[in-house]
Amino acid sequence: MEILGFALLGLLIVMSPGADFVLVLKNSIGAGRAAGLWTALGISLAISVHISYSVLGISYLISQNETLFTAIRYAGSGYLIYLGLKGILTANNTLDTQTNETARVAGLRYLSQGFLCNVLNPKTMLFFLSIFSQVISPDDSSQLTAIGYGLYMMALHGIWFALVALLFTSAPLQSRLKKVKKRFDQVCGAGLMTFGALLATD
């Protein structure tokens, strides 16, 4: 039952709206399905970083070091504000397209956006710290349980945000959203800036 409880908690956390969700939404509608999927992959890969330092106990040290924790908080805040401002300033009603030569570069850009958006979020760090403090104990079996839960969270993030990207780039929605794409980009940009500002003031 405890494992089931952690699994359901992870599902609720992943599905709750946040900066990751807004970024996937923005990139999917603004640059197409591939951009959204690359962003989802970046977010999923970022979870491996949280898992690693949680299992090693580094997250506890970070949370106890106010200067380091504050630096991470402001770095994450600044990055979200940057993405939001960029989204507002570049908003338009045309779908961004890439040639075959630039598709790989563009994919890595969206992957890095998803990765940095998640890995620089101290709230995500504290979530994993609180969860893994309950899962990990001195015996070796708990380490395997923690790693298993971490892999579950990675898969959960990847699958959920990939589904978001697929849904919002489906043909019926694309034809409707294209008409309001500029306004939608601006709203998503404002949302990212809001998340960034809240992160800085919490």
C-alpha positions, 0 to 999 in steps of 0.5 A: 500500500505504501508503494501504491501511495507513492505511485499515486502521489507521483502521478498527481505531482506530474499531472499538476500544472506547472512550469514544465506543463506550460513549456511543453504546451508552448513548444508543442503549439509554437514549433510542432509535435517534435518540439514538444516531444523533445521538451518532454524528453528533456524533462524526463532526463532531468529527473535522473539528476534529481534521483542521483543526488537524492540517492547520494544524499546531496539534496539534503546538503543543498537544502541545508546550505541556504546560499547554494539553495538560493543560487539554484532558486534564482537561476531557475527563476531567471531561466523561466522569466527568460523563456517567458519573455522570449515567448512573448517577444517572438509570438506570432501566428505562424508555425515554426518549421525547420529544415532537415539540416536544422532539425537536429539542432532545434531538437537539442534546443528544445531538449535543453529547455525541458531539461533546464526548466526541470533541473533548476526548479528547487521545488522539484528538488525538495519534492524528491528529497521529501519522497526519498527520505521516506523511501531510503533506509540504511539497508541495501534493498531500500536503495533498489526501491528508491532507484526503481521509484526514480525510474518510474518517475522518469517514465511518468514524466516522459509519458505524460508530457509526450501525451500533452505534446501529442494531444495539442498537436493533433489535427483538430486542435491544431486547426483551431489553435493556429488562429489564436497561436500568437495570443496563446504564445503570449499567455504561455510566456506570461505563465512562465514569467509568473512561475519564475517570479513566484519561484524567486519570491517564495 
